[in-house]
Amino acid sequence: MAAIENRRFRSLLLVVSGVPIAATYLWQALVQPIFLGGYLGDFQESYLRAAGRVASGTDPYDLCASMGCLEPTGPQYVMPPVLAWLLQPLVGVDSHLITVGAVLLLNACLALFMWLTLRALRVTDWQLASFLVLVTLAFEPVIGNVAEGQVNLVLLALSGVWFWAWIEGRWWGGLALGSAIALKLIQGPVAVLVLWARRWAMFGAAAAAGFVLWLIGAPQYLFEYLFKVLPSVSGGTGFFENHSPGGTITRLVDPQTFFAVPGSSVAARIVTDATSVAILVITLMLLGRPATTRTGLALEAAAVVAATPLIASYSWGTHLVLLLLPMYVLIVWAAPRRDWQVLGLVAGTWLLIGPGHKLLQALLVTGYSNIGVLRVMAEFGVVGLLALWAACLLALRRSANRLDSTDQHRAHEQKDDSAREHDPVAPVAVRSVQGVDQRPAEKGDHRLR
């Protein structure tokens, strides 16, 4: 740990790791899809197909009626109709132009999220900012979203807008939150946080934005989505790509769902729903009274966002890109305090969701047949989600009770200062030529307090 305290050594680590990470990202997220004929599977097979059907006046959910929508995967369109409605102008456009535009838009959304979140957290140290950028670029769900052309990076950018407004106390962040929920319901629990904190203007803006988008975005299909598609897809699945507790529960109740059997049994659904409610209630209980400081507000937002994939009945790997927000908050909070427990939990989440899940996919592709090992590895995702949620709650508790190392050090200093005030003998300054460290403080060591 002593080496990490050396600023020059940290700079060297950032350069050595940053060059290959940046090069790999540029190749996979820009060069390959733009110049080598990349194919955005979900965007072109699901989103654009649904947009074409909306444009022609036909049902975008036709495949759900014929094939079923028990899993949020494949060509079936399972999102609110407004997204397909918004993509109508792209119907008939050259596929390569669509690919280039979509890739550039998704990368712009990622950049917007990073800029807004770093600004909201007031990160001024270039080393910490660079580290967070590298954590983002190397996060496996980021590349997965670009490769498939999924809308989750747009939701990530909107979450950055909401988070900035949340920290600054601005109501207009609700417009971004409501728009994100209207496009995809996975961020719904964040609205519960806004309501719990009694941020009425923000909640009203979110409700208005979502209602307007649903009202103008092919509303003739909204009833079908809410009462047929949504209940079907939210029933849960034990498919190995589902990282939520609901996936683990379904796999335990019916092991056959790991590979082939779609959907979830009634017993698994009941347990999943009870687990989701319990996680939400526990999170809100541990939040306590609404925060008033920037640190408290950031940790509140991180805790609820981290709980979101645990509350959902299904959480695909690409959905987990939204967890970059709580990762940023926890790293910025824990790094200057040298809270290695919190940082370790965040690192564990990053590894389990990213490289851990990638290893499982590689074993499946190569035909690895040890079912016991595969079943254990399938739970890497839910373990990572629980670790991040626990890290948020731990940081909340330490911040609220002033138990972190920085605050303890300050408390001891204040106690010593108070004791000296009542000391009848004035302290005598002792000078020692050899004992005084006259080296200047390292430039740029601006620790967040």
C-alpha positions as CSV (number, residue, x, y, z in Angstrom):
1,M,0.0,0.0,0.0
2,A,2.9,2.3,0.5
3,A,3.6,2.4,-3.2
4,I,0.1,3.5,-3.9
5,E,0.6,6.5,-1.7
6,N,3.4,7.7,-4.0
7,R,1.9,10.0,-6.6
8,R,4.5,9.4,-9.3
9,F,3.9,5.6,-9.0
10,R,0.2,6.1,-9.4
11,S,0.9,8.2,-12.5
12,L,3.0,5.4,-13.9
13,L,0.3,2.8,-13.2
14,L,-2.3,5.0,-15.0
15,V,-0.1,5.3,-18.1
16,V,0.9,1.6,-18.2
17,S,-2.8,0.4,-17.8
18,G,-4.4,3.3,-19.7
19,V,-2.7,2.9,-23.0
20,P,-3.9,-0.7,-23.7
21,I,-7.3,-0.1,-22.2
22,A,-7.9,3.0,-24.3
23,A,-6.6,1.2,-27.4
24,T,-8.8,-1.8,-26.9
25,Y,-11.8,0.4,-26.3
26,L,-11.2,2.4,-29.5
27,W,-10.8,-0.8,-31.5
28,Q,-13.9,-2.5,-30.1
29,A,-16.3,0.4,-29.7
30,L,-15.4,2.6,-32.6
31,V,-13.1,1.1,-35.3
32,Q,-14.7,-2.3,-35.6
33,P,-18.3,-1.3,-35.8
34,I,-17.7,1.8,-38.0
35,F,-15.0,0.7,-40.4
36,L,-15.3,-3.1,-40.4
37,G,-19.0,-3.5,-41.0
38,G,-20.2,-4.0,-37.5
39,Y,-23.7,-5.3,-37.0
40,L,-25.7,-4.0,-34.1
41,G,-27.8,-7.0,-33.3
42,D,-30.4,-5.8,-30.8
43,F,-30.7,-2.4,-32.4
44,Q,-31.3,-3.6,-35.9
45,E,-33.1,-6.9,-35.2
46,S,-35.4,-5.7,-32.4
47,Y,-35.6,-1.9,-32.2
48,L,-35.6,-1.1,-35.9
49,R,-37.9,-4.0,-36.7
50,A,-40.4,-2.6,-34.2
51,A,-40.0,0.9,-35.6
52,G,-40.8,-0.4,-39.1
53,R,-44.0,-2.0,-37.8
54,V,-45.1,1.1,-36.0
55,A,-44.4,3.2,-39.1
56,S,-46.5,0.8,-41.2
57,G,-49.3,0.8,-38.7
58,T,-48.8,-2.8,-37.5
59,D,-48.3,-4.3,-34.1
60,P,-44.6,-4.1,-32.9
61,Y,-45.3,-6.8,-30.3
62,D,-46.3,-9.4,-32.9
63,L,-43.4,-11.8,-32.0
64,C,-44.5,-11.8,-28.4
65,A,-47.9,-13.1,-29.5
66,S,-46.3,-15.8,-31.7
67,M,-43.0,-16.7,-30.0
68,G,-43.7,-15.5,-26.4
69,C,-41.8,-12.8,-24.4
70,L,-40.8,-14.9,-21.4
71,E,-37.2,-13.6,-21.8
72,P,-36.0,-10.2,-22.8
73,T,-33.8,-11.5,-25.5
74,G,-34.0,-12.2,-29.2
75,P,-35.8,-10.3,-31.9
76,Q,-38.9,-9.8,-29.7
77,Y,-39.5,-6.2,-28.9
78,V,-40.3,-6.0,-25.2
79,M,-39.9,-2.3,-24.3
80,P,-42.5,0.6,-24.2
81,P,-43.7,1.6,-27.7
82,V,-42.3,5.1,-27.4
83,L,-38.7,3.9,-28.3
84,A,-39.9,2.2,-31.5
85,W,-42.0,5.4,-32.3
86,L,-38.9,7.6,-31.9
87,L,-36.8,5.4,-34.3
88,Q,-39.3,5.6,-37.1
89,P,-37.3,8.2,-39.1
90,L,-34.5,5.6,-39.4
91,V,-36.7,3.0,-41.2
92,G,-35.3,2.5,-44.7
93,V,-32.0,4.3,-44.0
94,D,-28.8,2.6,-45.1
95,S,-27.7,0.1,-42.5
96,H,-24.1,1.2,-42.4
97,L,-25.1,4.8,-41.8
98,I,-27.4,3.7,-39.0
99,T,-24.5,1.7,-37.5
100,V,-22.2,4.7,-37.6
101,G,-24.8,7.1,-36.2
102,A,-25.8,4.7,-33.4
103,V,-22.2,4.0,-32.4
104,L,-21.3,7.7,-32.3
105,L,-24.4,8.5,-30.3
106,L,-23.8,5.7,-27.7
107,N,-20.2,6.9,-27.3
108,A,-21.3,10.5,-26.9
109,C,-23.8,9.3,-24.2
110,L,-21.0,7.6,-22.4
111,A,-18.8,10.7,-22.5
112,L,-21.7,12.9,-21.3
113,F,-22.3,10.6,-18.3
114,M,-18.6,10.7,-17.3
115,W,-18.4,14.5,-17.6
116,L,-21.6,15.1,-15.7
117,T,-20.9,12.6,-12.9
118,L,-17.3,13.8,-12.4
119,R,-18.6,17.4,-12.3
120,A,-21.4,16.5,-9.8
121,L,-18.9,14.7,-7.6
122,R,-16.4,17.7,-7.9
123,V,-13.5,15.5,-8.9
124,T,-10.6,17.9,-9.6
125,D,-7.7,15.5,-9.2
126,W,-6.6,14.3,-12.7
127,Q,-5.4,11.0,-11.4
128,L,-8.8,10.1,-9.8
129,A,-10.6,11.3,-12.9
130,S,-8.4,9.3,-15.2
131,F,-8.8,6.2,-13.0
132,L,-12.6,6.5,-13.2
133,V,-12.5,6.9,-17.0
134,L,-10.3,3.7,-17.3
135,V,-12.7,1.8,-15.0
136,T,-15.5,2.8,-17.4
137,L,-13.8,2.0,-20.6
138,A,-12.7,-1.4,-19.4
139,F,-16.2,-2.3,-17.9
140,E,-17.5,-5.2,-20.0
141,P,-21.1,-4.1,-20.1
142,V,-20.0,-0.9,-21.9
143,I,-18.6,-2.7,-24.8
144,G,-21.6,-5.1,-24.8
145,N,-24.0,-2.2,-25.2
146,V,-22.1,-0.7,-28.1
147,A,-21.8,-4.0,-29.8
148,E,-25.5,-4.7,-29.6
149,G,-26.6,-1.1,-30.1
150,Q,-28.7,-1.2,-26.9
151,V,-30.4,1.9,-25.4
152,N,-28.8,1.4,-22.0
153,L,-26.0,3.9,-22.7
154,V,-28.7,6.5,-23.5
155,L,-30.2,5.7,-20.1
156,L,-26.8,6.1,-18.5
157,A,-26.4,9.6,-19.9
158,L,-29.9,10.5,-18.6
159,S,-29.0,9.1,-15.2
160,G,-25.9,11.4,-15.3
161,V,-28.2,14.4,-16.0
162,W,-30.5,13.3,-13.2
163,F,-27.7,12.7,-10.7
164,W,-26.2,16.2,-11.3
165,A,-29.6,17.8,-10.7
166,W,-30.1,15.6,-7.7
167,I,-26.9,16.8,-6.1
168,E,-27.5,20.4,-7.0
169,G,-31.1,20.4,-5.8
170,R,-32.6,21.2,-9.2
171,W,-36.0,20.0,-10.2
172,W,-35.4,19.6,-13.9
173,G,-33.4,16.4,-13.3
174,G,-36.9,14.8,-13.1
175,L,-37.3,15.4,-16.8
176,A,-34.3,13.2,-17.5
177,L,-35.4,10.5,-15.0
178,G,-39.0,10.4,-16.4
179,S,-37.6,10.1,-20.0
180,A,-35.4,7.3,-19.0
181,I,-38.2,5.4,-17.3
182,A,-40.5,6.0,-20.3
183,L,-37.9,4.4,-22.6
184,K,-37.1,1.4,-20.3
185,L,-38.7,0.7,-16.9
186,I,-35.5,-0.7,-15.2
187,Q,-34.8,2.7,-13.5
188,G,-38.2,2.8,-11.9
189,P,-36.9,2.4,-8.3
190,V,-35.0,5.7,-8.6
191,A,-38.4,7.5,-8.8
192,V,-39.1,5.9,-5.4
193,L,-36.0,7.6,-4.0
194,V,-37.2,11.0,-5.3
195,L,-40.6,10.4,-3.7
196,W,-39.1,9.2,-0.4
197,A,-36.9,12.3,-0.3
198,R,-40.0,14.5,-0.8
199,R,-38.5,16.2,-3.9
200,W,-42.0,17.0,-5.2
201,A,-41.0,19.2,-8.1
202,M,-38.5,16.7,-9.4
203,F,-41.0,13.9,-9.0
204,G,-43.7,15.9,-10.8
205,A,-41.3,16.6,-13.6
206,A,-40.5,12.9,-13.9
207,A,-44.1,11.9,-14.0
208,A,-45.0,14.6,-16.5
209,A,-42.1,13.7,-18.8
210,G,-42.9,10.0,-18.7
211,F,-46.6,10.6,-19.2
212,V,-46.1,12.9,-22.2
213,L,-43.7,10.5,-23.9
214,W,-46.1,7.6,-23.5
215,L,-49.0,9.7,-24.6
216,I,-47.4,10.8,-27.9
217,G,-45.3,7.7,-28.6
218,A,-47.6,5.2,-30.3
219,P,-50.1,5.1,-27.4
220,Q,-52.4,2.7,-29.3
221,Y,-49.9,-0.1,-28.3
222,L,-49.5,1.0,-24.7
223,F,-52.3,-1.1,-23.3
224,E,-50.9,-4.2,-25.0
225,Y,-47.5,-3.4,-23.5
226,L,-48.7,-2.8,-20.0
227,F,-51.1,-5.7,-19.7
228,K,-49.6,-8.4,-21.9
229,V,-45.9,-7.8,-22.7
230,L,-44.8,-6.4,-19.4
231,P,-46.4,-9.0,-17.1
232,S,-44.9,-11.7,-19.4
233,V,-41.3,-10.5,-19.5
234,S,-41.3,-9.4,-15.9
235,G,-42.2,-12.9,-14.7
236,G,-38.6,-13.7,-14.5
237,T,-36.3,-16.4,-16.0
238,G,-33.6,-18.7,-14.8
239,F,-31.5,-18.3,-18.0
240,F,-27.9,-17.9,-17.1
241,E,-27.7,-14.4,-18.4
242,N,-30.1,-13.2,-15.7
243,H,-28.0,-11.7,-12.9
244,S,-30.9,-10.7,-10.6
245,P,-31.8,-12.6,-7.4
246,G,-34.9,-13.7,-9.3
247,G,-32.7,-15.6,-11.7
248,T,-30.9,-17.4,-8.9
249,I,-34.2,-18.3,-7.3
250,T,-35.6,-19.6,-10.5
251,R,-32.5,-21.7,-11.2
252,L,-32.7,-23.2,-7.7
253,V,-36.4,-24.0,-8.0
254,D,-36.2,-25.3,-11.5
255,P,-32.6,-26.2,-12.6
256,Q,-33.8,-26.8,-16.2
257,T,-34.3,-23.1,-16.7
258,F,-30.5,-22.6,-16.7
259,F,-30.3,-23.4,-20.4
260,A,-33.5,-24.1,-22.2
261,V,-36.8,-23.8,-20.3
262,P,-38.1,-20.2,-20.5
263,G,-40.1,-18.4,-17.8
264,S,-40.4,-18.9,-14.1
265,S,-42.6,-21.1,-11.9
266,V,-45.3,-19.6,-9.6
267,A,-43.3,-20.5,-6.5
268,A,-40.2,-18.8,-7.9
269,R,-42.1,-15.7,-8.8
270,I,-43.6,-15.4,-5.3
271,V,-40.2,-15.7,-3.7
272,T,-38.7,-13.3,-6.2
273,D,-41.4,-10.6,-5.5
274,A,-40.9,-11.0,-1.8
275,T,-37.1,-10.6,-2.2
276,S,-37.5,-7.5,-4.3
277,V,-39.8,-5.8,-1.8
278,A,-37.5,-6.7,1.0
279,I,-34.5,-5.2,-0.7
280,L,-36.3,-2.0,-1.4
281,V,-37.6,-1.7,2.1
282,I,-34.2,-2.5,3.7
283,T,-32.6,0.1,1.4
284,L,-35.1,2.9,2.3
285,M,-34.9,2.0,6.0
286,L,-31.1,2.2,6.1
287,L,-31.2,5.5,4.2
288,G,-33.0,7.1,7.2
289,R,-33.9,10.7,6.9
290,P,-33.3,12.4,3.6
291,A,-29.7,13.8,3.3
292,T,-28.9,17.5,3.2
293,T,-25.2,17.3,2.3
294,R,-23.6,16.6,-1.1
295,T,-22.0,13.5,0.2
296,G,-25.2,12.2,1.7
297,L,-27.2,12.9,-1.4
298,A,-24.6,11.1,-3.6
299,L,-24.5,8.0,-1.3
300,E,-28.4,7.9,-1.3
301,A,-28.5,7.9,-5.1
302,A,-25.8,5.3,-5.3
303,A,-27.6,3.0,-2.8
304,V,-30.9,3.1,-4.7
305,V,-29.3,2.7,-8.1
306,A,-27.2,-0.2,-6.8
307,A,-30.4,-1.9,-5.5
308,T,-32.3,-1.5,-8.8
309,P,-31.0,-4.7,-10.5
310,L,-31.6,-6.6,-7.3
311,I,-35.2,-5.4,-7.3
312,A,-35.9,-6.2,-10.9
313,S,-37.0,-9.7,-11.9
314,Y,-34.4,-9.8,-14.6
315,S,-31.1,-8.0,-15.0
316,W,-29.2,-8.7,-18.2
317,G,-25.5,-8.1,-18.3
318,T,-25.9,-5.0,-20.6
319,H,-28.4,-3.5,-18.1
320,L,-25.6,-3.4,-15.5
321,V,-23.8,-0.6,-17.2
322,L,-26.1,1.7,-15.1
323,L,-24.1,0.5,-12.1
324,L,-21.3,2.8,-13.1
325,L,-23.0,5.6,-11.2
326,P,-22.8,4.0,-7.8
327,M,-19.2,2.8,-8.6
328,Y,-18.2,6.4,-9.3
329,V,-19.8,7.6,-6.1
330,L,-18.2,4.9,-3.9
331,I,-14.7,5.3,-5.4
332,V,-14.7,9.0,-5.0
333,W,-16.0,8.7,-1.5
334,A,-13.7,5.8,-0.4
335,A,-10.4,6.6,-2.2
336,P,-9.4,9.7,-0.2
337,R,-10.5,8.0,3.0
338,R,-8.5,4.8,2.2
339,D,-11.5,2.7,2.9
340,W,-10.2,-0.5,1.5
341,Q,-13.2,-2.5,2.5
342,V,-15.6,-0.4,0.3
343,L,-13.0,-0.2,-2.5
344,G,-12.6,-4.0,-2.3
345,L,-16.3,-4.6,-2.6
346,V,-16.5,-2.3,-5.7
347,A,-13.5,-4.0,-7.3
348,G,-15.2,-7.4,-6.6
349,T,-18.3,-6.2,-8.3
350,W,-16.4,-5.0,-11.3
351,L,-14.5,-8.2,-11.7
352,L,-17.5,-10.5,-11.2
353,I,-19.8,-8.6,-13.6
354,G,-17.1,-8.1,-16.2
355,P,-14.3,-10.7,-16.5
356,G,-16.1,-13.3,-14.4
357,H,-19.2,-13.3,-16.6
358,K,-17.1,-13.1,-19.8
359,L,-15.3,-16.3,-18.6
360,L,-18.6,-18.0,-18.2
361,Q,-19.6,-17.1,-21.8
362,A,-16.3,-18.2,-23.1
363,L,-16.6,-21.6,-21.4
364,L,-20.1,-22.0,-22.8
365,V,-19.0,-21.2,-26.4
366,T,-16.1,-23.7,-26.2
367,G,-18.4,-26.5,-25.1
368,Y,-17.3,-26.8,-21.5
369,S,-19.6,-29.4,-20.0
370,N,-19.1,-29.4,-16.2
371,I,-22.6,-28.2,-15.2
372,G,-21.6,-27.8,-11.6
373,V,-18.9,-25.2,-12.4
374,L,-21.1,-23.4,-14.9
375,R,-24.0,-23.1,-12.4
376,V,-21.6,-21.6,-9.8
377,M,-20.2,-19.2,-12.3
378,A,-23.7,-18.1,-13.3
379,E,-24.1,-16.7,-9.8
380,F,-21.1,-14.4,-10.2
381,G,-23.4,-11.6,-11.3
382,V,-25.8,-11.7,-8.4
383,V,-22.8,-11.9,-5.9
384,G,-21.4,-8.8,-7.6
385,L,-24.7,-7.0,-7.3
386,L,-25.0,-7.8,-3.6
387,A,-21.4,-6.7,-3.0
388,L,-22.0,-3.3,-4.6
389,W,-25.3,-2.9,-2.7
390,A,-23.5,-3.8,0.6
391,A,-20.7,-1.3,-0.2
392,C,-23.2,1.5,-0.6
393,L,-25.0,0.7,2.6
394,L,-21.6,0.4,4.4
395,A,-20.5,3.8,3.1
396,L,-23.9,5.3,4.1
397,R,-23.5,4.0,7.6
398,R,-19.9,5.2,8.0
399,S,-20.7,8.5,6.6
400,A,-23.8,9.0,8.8
401,N,-22.0,7.9,12.0
402,R,-18.7,9.5,11.1
403,L,-16.9,6.1,11.3
404,D,-14.6,6.4,8.3
405,S,-10.8,6.9,9.0
406,T,-10.8,10.5,7.8
407,D,-13.5,11.6,10.3
408,Q,-11.9,9.6,13.1
409,H,-8.6,11.4,12.5
410,R,-10.4,14.7,12.6
411,A,-12.2,13.8,15.8
412,H,-9.0,12.9,17.5
413,E,-7.4,16.2,16.4
414,Q,-10.4,18.2,17.7
415,K,-10.3,16.3,21.0
416,D,-6.6,17.0,21.4
417,D,-7.1,20.7,20.6
418,S,-9.9,20.9,23.2
419,A,-7.6,19.3,25.9
420,R,-4.8,21.8,25.2
421,E,-7.2,24.7,25.8
422,H,-7.5,23.7,29.5
423,D,-3.8,22.9,29.9
424,P,-2.3,25.4,32.5
425,V,1.1,25.0,31.0
426,A,1.5,26.5,27.5
427,P,3.0,24.0,25.1
428,V,6.7,24.6,24.2
429,A,7.7,24.2,20.6
430,V,10.6,21.8,20.2
431,R,12.7,22.2,17.2
432,S,14.9,19.5,15.8
433,V,16.9,20.0,12.6
434,Q,16.9,16.3,11.9
435,G,13.3,15.7,13.1
436,V,11.5,18.3,10.9
437,D,10.4,17.1,7.5
438,Q,10.8,20.2,5.4
439,R,9.7,18.5,2.1
440,P,6.8,20.3,0.4
441,A,3.5,18.6,0.1
442,E,3.1,16.7,-3.2
443,K,1.5,18.9,-5.8
444,G,-2.0,18.0,-6.9
445,D,-2.8,15.8,-3.9
446,H,-6.4,17.2,-3.5
447,R,-8.1,14.6,-1.4
448,L,-11.9,14.6,-1.3
449,R,-13.2,15.0,2.2
